């Protein structure tokens, strides 16, 4: 009887202990020993190696030990790869890329059993830069023909030169279509790319290349350089332009081999969209280059005119070109300014030029500027932008884009009034209330 009671009591205690253990906070081996570990994620190209370094802190991150000191205190480190077909790791923590993908690398000390892990992403090795210079490339002009670049090369047009990275998939009609965009832009705006009076000396240096630059020292005269890039690190680069050049990042132009070599692209197919080249983006950025070659203007005018003309050019070309028609179907523009625009406040809004707008909230200046261009085109004719830019240039405006004093803003607004009348903003406000 006593033995039965004792056995029951022990059983109850064991059950209680199990329940308490189940609900107790889970503490890692590192925490039990008050250790913190550090093993950083890395990226490595196929066939290349990188050294991983395990670090351990015993004072909550104030000081760290690694290398020989770590080995002396905690013994040998054992390294393990979760997939040796993607990356291997040596007994000394040197990881080697085998094939594209991502693997987990784990390190464990002999003494104390301290463990840490990191992820290694293996990327396709970029093509080597041929120091003899970029190769000249000729496209067929046919949509169905494609050229996938395996080295730095260039395509020269009458008004532009494409400076193309490896791993770009160029449609055969790509250069021809850029020529059509530039010709149409010149006609619509009423200005020419070669009308730049005091051009800077072109420095064909690719700002996205950290190492040797294949374009350094290359010159194509006054032709517009258009860099066609791949975002190898998936760093989120976006298209940009100034008076000197255009830089294009378009997922549709990334070769499929490259796309599948980067896990964050390969595993998110939706990012590639329909796979159609965005000719609107090219037209938008080429508008910046054309207008900037004459003068800088306000944010609202700069972004709004690029949005307006970029869309109008593609809409015009879509009438007779299937590729532009497809691109037009894929183009969606914002329609909301986000603030009330009236005849009474329109001029004040242009004077402020969205100066307090955070970068994350950008977009209002694109929409309002586009609507203003639409109004000017309806009211004053197709060459409104030419007339305005030439007046700004004549006024001696010397401000830089995005860096405007109150005096600069007033000068730009006064130029609008001089060209289109003192009540241009009041009239626009009424037009906006009626139409938008």
N, C-alpha and C positions, 0 to 999 in steps of 0.2 A: 504493500500500500504506500509506504513511504517512498519506495523507489519509483512508483508510478507518478506520485506527486512531484518528485524531484525531476523526473523526465519531462513531465508536462510543463513545469516551470522553466526548465532549460529550453524547451521547444518554443515557448512563448517569447523568451528573451531573444532567441535566435531570430524568430520572425520579426520582432520589433527592431532588432539590429539591422535586418535586411531591409525593412521598410525605411528606416532612418537613412540607411546608406543610399537607397534608391532616390530619396528626395534631397540628399545633401548636395551642395554645389560641387560640380565636377572641377577638379583642380589638375592642371597639366603637370608633367614631371618638372618642367622649368619652374613653375610657380611654387611647387613643393620645395624646391631647392633655392627659391628666390633668384632664379636665373632668367635673364631675357636674352633671346637670340636674334640675330640679324643675318639674313641670307637674301640678297637682292635678286629680283627677276632680271633677266638679261635677254638680249636679242643677238643672234649670231647667224651669219650667212652659211649656206651649205659649204661643207669642206673646210670651214674656218673654226678656230678654237677661241675660247675665252676662259679665263681663270675665275672660278667661284671662290669667294672667301667667307667662311663661317666666322661670325663674331659672337662673343658671349659677354654679357655684363652681369656682375654680381651685386651691383649697387643701383639697380633700377635705371640703368642707362647713363649714369654719370661717367663711368669709364668702361672701356671695352678691351677685351683681349682676343688675339687671333694669332694665326701662324704658329711659330715655335712655342710661344708662351702658352697658347691654348693646348697644344699637344702635350707639353710638359705636365700641365695640371689635369687634363681630362683624357689623356691617352690618344691613341690613333683614331682618326675619323674615317668612318665607312661611308662611301658615296653610292647612291643608287639612282638609276634612271627608270622612269615608269614605262618608257618605250624606246628601246635601243635602236629601233629602225628609224627613229626621228633624231635622236641625239644620244650619244654615249658620254659617260663621265669617268675619268680616270681615278685612281686611288689618291691622287693629289688634288682632286677637285677641278681638273681641266675638262671642260665640256666641249664636245665637237659636234657640229651640225652635220647630220647625215642626209635628211630630206625635210621638205617643208612641213611644218606643223608645230604643235606645242606639247611639251612634256613637263612632268613634275620631277624635279631632282630633290632627293632627300639626303641629308647629312645626319650621321649619328655618332656621338662620341663613345669610346669604349668604356670610359669611367663615367658613371653617373647616368649613362643612357640619355644624354641631352640630344634632342632632335630638332631639326629645323628643315624647312623646305622652301623651294622657290620654283618659278615657272620659267622655262627657257623656250623662246619662240625662234624657230629656225626659218630663215627667209631665203628666197632665191638669190643667188649671187649676182649682183648687177654686172652688166657687160663692162669689160675693161675699156678705158678711154684710149683710143688709138692716137698716139702722140703725133702721127703724121697729119692729123687734122680731121675735122668732121667730113663725112662723105656726102657728096651731092646725090640727091634722090629725085627721081622723076616719077610722078604719078600718072596713071593712064587717063584720068578724067572720067572714068566709068564708076558708077556707084558700087557695083557688085565686086569690083576688084579691090583687094586689100593688100596693104604692105605692113608687115609687122617688123618694127625696127629692132635690130640686135646690136646696134652701136649708135653713137652720136652722129646725126646726119642733118642735112638741111634741104629745104625745098624753096626755090627762089621763084617769086612771082614778079609782076611788073611794079607793084607798089609795096610788097612785103617780102619777108623771108621767114619761113618756118624753121625754128631751131628746135630740133626734135630729139628727145631723150630715147634711150633704149626702152623696150617693152611698151611701145606705143603702137596701136593698131589704127593705121590711117586708111580711111575709105579712099578709093581712087579719085573721087570728085571733090575731096576735101579742099585742096588748094584752089581749084576752080571756083568753088562756092565762096571761099574767103574773098577772092577777087571780085565776085559779084556783090558781096556785102559792101566792100570798100567803095566800089564804083557808085552804088546806089546811095550810100551815105554822103559821098561828096556831092551828088546831085541834089539830095534832099536838103542838106545843110547849106549848100552854096559855098563851101570852102573846099580846099584841097590839102592833102597830106603834105605835099611838097611846098606849100606856101609859107612854111616856117621861116621867118626872116632871120632870126639869130639862133640857129640850133646849137645846142651844146654838142661837144664832141662825144659821139656815141661810145659808151664803154660797154661792150658786149660781155658783161660778166653776169653769170647766173647766180643770183642771190640765194638760191636754194641748194647750191652745191658747196659743201664744206671743204672739199679737197680740190684737186686740180680742175680748172675750168676749161673745157674744150673750146669755149667761145672767146676766151681772152685773146685779144690781138686780132680778131677777125673783124672785117668791116664790109658793110654792104651799102655804104653811102647813106642816102636819105630814106631808104626803104624801112618800113616799120618792122622791127623784129617781133615775132610772135613766138614766145617760148611755149612748147607743148610738153608738159611735165607729167610725171607720175609721182604720187605721194607715197614714197616707199615706207615711211614710218607710220602712215595713217595719222598724221599730225593735224589733219583738219585744214590743210591749206585751201584757200579759195581763189578764184580768178581775180586779177587786179590789172590796173593799167595806169600809165601816166603819159606825158608827152613823148617819152622816148620809146616805150615798148609795152607789149601786152603779155601777160602770163596766164596760161590756161591750164586748169586742172579739171578734167572731165572724165568721170568714171567710164563713160562709154568708149573712151579712147584708150583705156588701159587694156593691154592684151590679156586674153583669158588665162594664159600661163602665169602671168604676173599676178592677176587677180586671185587665182587659186593658190598662189604661194604665200599669201598673207592671210592668216586665219581670220582676222577681223573683217576682211572683205569676203573671203570664201564662205564663211559661216553666216553671212548676212546678205544673201542674194538680193533682197529688196533694195539695197543701197544702189544697185546698178540701174534700178528703174526699168524702163523699156529698152534700154541699150541704145537709144537714139542720141546722136550728137546734138548738143544744145547750140544751135546756130544763133539763137537769141542771145545767149551769153557772149558769144563772139561779137555780135553786133553791138551789144551794150558796151563792152570794153573798148571796142574800136571807136565808138563814139567819144569816149573819154580821150583817147589819143588824139583824135581829130580836133576837138575843141580845145584841149589843153595846149596844143601847139600854137594857139593864138593868144590865149590868156587864161588864167585861173579865174573862177567865179565862185559864187556862194555854194554851200552844200546843196541847197534846194534846187538851184539851177543845174549844178553839175550832175547830181544823181537823177534829177527829174528829166533832164534832156536825154541822158543815156537810156533811161527807161523808155521814154517816148519814142525816140528815133530808133532804138534797138528793135522795138516791137513793130513800128511802122515799116522798117526795112524788111523784116521777115514776112510781114503781112503782104507787102508788095511783091516780093519774090515768090511767095507761095502760090501766086496765081498761075505761074508757068513752070514751077519746079516742084516735083513730088517730095523731094527731101526737105525743102523748106516748108512745105505744107504739113508734113509729119511733125517737124519741129514746132510749128505754130500750134498744132493740136496739143503738144506737151507743155506749152508755155502758159503759166498762170501768174498773173500780176496781182499784187495787193490792191485793194480798192478803198481801204479805210484810212483816213488821215488821223483820226483819233481825237481831233479837237474841232470845235465849231469854227467855220470860216464864213464871214459875212462881209458886206461892203464896208462896214465900219472898222473891222479889225484886220483885214487882209494885209494891208501895208505893214502893220505892226508885227504880224507873223513873219513876213519876209525879212523885216529888220532884225528880228530875234534869230531867225535862221536855225531854229531848233538847237540853240546853243547849249541848253541844259539837258538835252536828250542823251541818255546813257547809251553806250555802245550796244548793250544787250537789247535796247528798245528801238534801235535804228529801223527805219522803214517809212516813217511819216514823211520825211523829206523827199523820198523817192516818189511817193504817191502824189503829194501836193505839187511837186515840181512837174510831174507828168501831166497833171490836170492843167497847170498853168501853160505848159507848152501847147496842149490841145486847144486851150482858149486863144492863145496868140496865133496859132495856125489858122483857126477859123476866122479870127477878126482882122488879122493883118497880113495874111498871105504866107506862102511856104518858106520864104527866106528870113523869117523873124529872128532865128538864132544867129545867122550870119550878121544881120544888122546890129544886133545887141552886142555880140562879141567884138565887133570892130569898134563900136562906140566905147566899150570898156577899155579896149586897148588904146584908143585915142585919148581917153581920159587920164592915162598914165597909171592905171591901177597896178600896184606891185605886191599885192597880198598873196599869201600862200594858202593853198587849200586846207581848210580846217583850222587855220590860225588867223582869225580875223579880229581886228579891233572894231569898236563901235564906228569909228570913222570909215573903215573899210566897208562895213555893211551899208552905211549910209551912201557911200559913193556908188555901190553896186545898185542900190535901189534908185538913186537919182538917174543912173544911166538908163534904167528901164523907162522912167518918166520922160526922159529926153527923147527916146526913140518912139515910144508908143503913147505919149501924152500924160499929163499930170494926173489924170483920173484912172490910169490903167489898173491900179489895184482895186479901186472902188468898183470899177466895171467888172473886174474878174470876180470879186466877191458876189456880185449880183448874179453873174453867170453860174458860179459854183452853186449858189442856193437853188437856182432854177434847174440845173442839170445833174447835180450830184447829190 
